[in-house]
Amino acid sequence: MSPDLAGAVARVPGKEWKTFGREADGTLRRWAEVDFVPGEATEKKDLSPLRYVGLRLLRPQGLLFADGSDRQHHAVVTNLKWDGARLLQWHREKAGMVVHVHDEVKNGLGGGHMPSQHFRANAAWFKLALMAYNVVSAIRGLALEPEARNVRLKKFRLLVVNLAGRMSRFQCVLRLRFCAPAEAIARVLRIWEVFALPTQATAFR
């Protein structure tokens, strides 16, 4: 934080801090609205003012942070109108996630290995990698069991993609016979239920 913002957070009265969580070691997580207006030379006069939400981490009696104090102050600047507790929890949950996204897109889906010397071809390749990541994320979040929702792409392929099977067609009916464990088949069926893709063939089945 800038010195001005740090001073504004420190001046928030104690009665305005609201407790919304407690860490395993007893540290209290508190939030409060911070009355702060930055004075930047590049700020436009017709720009909507942003909201500053302060976070105070308060150690229980007898415990101190590494700098010797019993509390730390942080702040989040946002244009969202959410309740402060919800905003800070959401911000905490997404902290650092973009690093994992970049890693999976670049290394797990080939987004970091450009196939051509032409910019447009590389842009299309990267967009396909991002689309694939979105599809995988949707499947992980909506169709997989809770313990598998955070698996990396290598494990995701073993759970969903690398399954043996045989396609057959008889009397205008297309069948897929899996050679996989029962739990793997149940997982695929659950994905098909969540992401139903009706076709002309299934419509007249």
C-alpha positions as CSV (number, residue, x, y, z in Angstrom):
1,M,0.0,0.0,0.0
2,S,1.0,3.6,-0.5
3,P,1.8,5.6,2.6
4,D,-1.3,7.7,2.2
5,L,-3.5,4.6,1.9
6,A,-1.8,2.9,4.8
7,G,-2.5,6.0,6.9
8,A,-6.2,6.0,5.9
9,V,-6.6,2.4,6.8
10,A,-4.9,2.9,10.2
11,R,-7.2,5.8,11.0
12,V,-10.4,3.7,10.7
13,P,-12.0,3.6,14.1
14,G,-11.9,0.3,15.9
15,K,-15.7,0.1,16.2
16,E,-16.1,0.1,12.4
17,W,-14.1,-3.1,11.9
18,K,-16.3,-6.1,11.4
19,T,-15.1,-9.6,12.1
20,F,-15.9,-12.1,9.3
21,G,-13.4,-14.9,9.9
22,R,-10.8,-16.6,12.1
23,E,-7.6,-18.3,11.1
24,A,-6.5,-21.7,12.5
25,D,-4.1,-19.9,14.9
26,G,-6.8,-17.6,16.2
27,T,-6.0,-14.6,14.0
28,L,-9.2,-12.5,13.4
29,R,-10.0,-11.3,9.9
30,R,-11.9,-8.0,10.0
31,W,-13.0,-5.6,7.3
32,A,-14.1,-1.9,7.1
33,E,-14.8,0.7,4.5
34,V,-11.9,3.1,4.1
35,D,-12.5,6.8,3.3
36,F,-9.7,7.3,0.8
37,V,-9.5,9.3,-2.4
38,P,-6.2,9.0,-4.3
39,G,-4.8,12.1,-5.9
40,E,-3.1,10.8,-9.1
41,A,-2.1,13.1,-11.9
42,T,-3.5,10.6,-14.5
43,E,-6.9,10.3,-12.9
44,K,-9.8,11.5,-15.0
45,K,-12.2,13.9,-13.5
46,D,-15.3,12.1,-14.9
47,L,-14.1,8.6,-13.7
48,S,-16.4,6.9,-11.1
49,P,-14.7,6.8,-7.7
50,L,-13.4,3.4,-6.7
51,R,-14.2,1.8,-3.4
52,Y,-11.5,0.9,-0.8
53,V,-12.1,-2.0,1.6
54,G,-9.6,-2.4,4.4
55,L,-8.6,-5.8,5.8
56,R,-7.2,-6.0,9.4
57,L,-5.5,-9.2,10.6
58,L,-5.5,-9.2,14.4
59,R,-3.4,-11.7,16.3
60,P,-4.7,-13.2,19.5
61,Q,-3.1,-12.1,22.7
62,G,0.5,-13.4,23.0
63,L,1.1,-13.9,19.3
64,L,2.8,-11.4,17.1
65,F,3.6,-11.1,13.4
66,A,7.2,-11.3,12.1
67,D,7.5,-7.5,12.3
68,G,6.7,-7.6,16.1
69,S,3.1,-6.1,15.8
70,D,-0.1,-7.8,16.7
71,R,-2.0,-6.6,13.6
72,Q,-1.5,-6.1,9.9
73,H,-3.5,-3.9,7.5
74,H,-4.2,-4.5,3.8
75,A,-6.7,-3.0,1.4
76,V,-8.6,-4.0,-1.8
77,V,-9.7,-1.4,-4.4
78,T,-12.7,-2.4,-6.4
79,N,-15.8,-1.2,-8.3
80,L,-18.0,-4.0,-6.8
81,K,-20.7,-3.1,-4.4
82,W,-20.6,-6.4,-2.5
83,D,-20.6,-6.8,1.2
84,G,-17.0,-6.4,2.4
85,A,-16.7,-10.0,3.8
86,R,-17.9,-11.5,0.6
87,L,-15.6,-9.3,-1.4
88,L,-12.5,-10.2,0.6
89,Q,-13.3,-13.9,0.6
90,W,-13.8,-13.9,-3.1
91,H,-10.5,-12.0,-3.6
92,R,-8.7,-14.5,-1.3
93,E,-10.1,-17.5,-3.2
94,K,-8.9,-16.2,-6.6
95,A,-5.5,-15.0,-5.3
96,G,-2.7,-16.7,-7.3
97,M,-5.1,-18.7,-9.4
98,V,-4.1,-16.8,-12.6
99,V,-0.6,-18.3,-12.3
100,H,-2.1,-21.8,-12.4
101,V,-4.3,-20.9,-15.4
102,H,-1.3,-19.6,-17.3
103,D,0.7,-22.8,-16.5
104,E,-2.1,-25.1,-17.6
105,V,-2.8,-23.1,-20.8
106,K,0.9,-22.8,-21.8
107,N,2.2,-26.2,-20.7
108,G,-0.9,-28.5,-20.4
109,L,-2.7,-27.4,-23.5
110,G,0.2,-26.2,-25.7
111,G,-0.7,-22.6,-25.6
112,G,3.0,-21.7,-25.1
113,H,4.2,-23.4,-28.2
114,M,3.3,-21.4,-31.2
115,P,2.8,-23.5,-34.4
116,S,3.5,-20.9,-37.0
117,Q,5.4,-17.7,-37.8
118,H,2.2,-16.0,-38.7
119,F,0.5,-13.9,-36.1
120,R,-3.1,-14.8,-37.0
121,A,-2.4,-18.5,-37.0
122,N,-0.7,-18.2,-33.5
123,A,-3.6,-16.1,-32.3
124,A,-6.1,-18.8,-33.4
125,W,-4.0,-21.5,-31.8
126,F,-3.9,-19.6,-28.5
127,K,-7.7,-19.0,-28.6
128,L,-8.3,-22.7,-29.1
129,A,-6.1,-23.4,-26.1
130,L,-8.2,-20.9,-24.0
131,M,-11.4,-22.5,-25.2
132,A,-10.2,-25.9,-24.3
133,Y,-9.2,-24.6,-20.8
134,N,-12.7,-23.2,-20.4
135,V,-14.3,-26.5,-21.4
136,V,-12.1,-28.5,-19.0
137,S,-12.8,-26.0,-16.2
138,A,-16.5,-26.3,-16.7
139,I,-16.4,-30.1,-16.6
140,R,-14.2,-30.1,-13.5
141,G,-16.5,-27.7,-11.7
142,L,-19.9,-29.0,-12.7
143,A,-19.6,-32.7,-13.4
144,L,-16.7,-34.2,-11.5
145,E,-16.8,-35.4,-7.9
146,P,-15.6,-32.8,-5.3
147,E,-12.2,-34.5,-4.8
148,A,-11.4,-34.3,-8.5
149,R,-12.5,-30.7,-9.2
150,N,-9.0,-29.3,-8.7
151,V,-7.0,-32.0,-10.6
152,R,-4.4,-30.9,-13.1
153,L,-4.8,-31.6,-16.8
154,K,-2.5,-34.7,-16.6
155,K,-4.8,-36.3,-14.1
156,F,-7.9,-35.0,-15.9
157,R,-6.9,-36.8,-19.1
158,L,-6.6,-40.1,-17.1
159,L,-10.1,-39.5,-15.6
160,V,-12.0,-38.5,-18.6
161,V,-10.1,-38.5,-21.9
162,N,-7.8,-41.6,-22.0
163,L,-10.6,-44.2,-21.8
164,A,-10.7,-47.2,-24.2
165,G,-13.9,-47.9,-26.1
166,R,-15.4,-49.1,-29.3
167,M,-17.9,-47.4,-31.6
168,S,-20.4,-49.6,-33.4
169,R,-23.4,-48.9,-35.6
170,F,-26.4,-51.3,-36.0
171,Q,-29.8,-50.5,-37.4
172,C,-29.1,-46.8,-37.5
173,V,-28.1,-46.7,-33.9
174,L,-24.6,-45.6,-32.9
175,R,-23.3,-47.3,-29.8
176,L,-20.2,-46.7,-27.6
177,R,-18.9,-49.6,-25.5
178,F,-16.4,-48.7,-22.9
179,C,-13.6,-50.8,-21.7
180,A,-13.1,-49.0,-18.4
181,P,-13.8,-49.2,-14.7
182,A,-17.4,-48.7,-13.5
183,E,-16.5,-45.4,-11.8
184,A,-15.0,-44.0,-15.0
185,I,-18.0,-44.9,-17.0
186,A,-20.3,-43.3,-14.4
187,R,-18.1,-40.2,-14.5
188,V,-18.5,-39.9,-18.3
189,L,-22.3,-40.4,-18.0
190,R,-22.5,-37.7,-15.5
191,I,-20.6,-35.3,-17.8
192,W,-23.1,-36.2,-20.6
193,E,-26.0,-35.4,-18.3
194,V,-24.6,-32.0,-17.3
195,F,-23.6,-31.1,-20.8
196,A,-26.4,-32.6,-22.8
197,L,-25.8,-32.1,-26.6
198,P,-29.0,-33.3,-28.3
199,T,-28.6,-34.2,-32.0
200,Q,-30.9,-35.3,-34.7
201,A,-30.0,-38.9,-33.9
202,T,-30.8,-38.6,-30.2
203,A,-34.0,-36.6,-31.0
204,F,-35.5,-39.6,-32.9
205,R,-34.1,-42.3,-30.6
